[in-house]
């Protein structure tokens, strides 16, 4: 006895657009948002801005405010995750920028632990997880704010 069943096609692997649906933005946009934070890093490492001036605060907080605004205004599916990913990407950019500008940042006198050949290598290596952690924490805090704002705006009645 023969039945005429249509064969079910094999499930397709996730498309490159799958992360976009999860994060709500294309990866290039996430990288672009993270890059908005680089001017402060560069200007600080080159000693062109001081640590506590108003410009420093604007360059430090402004990018995170933009990340939050984009996540909320674009109504991304998970604003916490989206802003967290932007923060992690920023952390990677922070690490790379600090490594590239290391000599300038320390004006030719880098931190050292002792007198051995590895004395200056240890602080450089320690700066890597520090930068990644900094980006992730900024992403967590910004993500929580974006999540809260989106929850508040979703609850408001539309006119």
Order of alpha helices (4+ residues) and beta strands (2+ residues): alpha-alpha-alpha-alpha-alpha-alpha-alpha
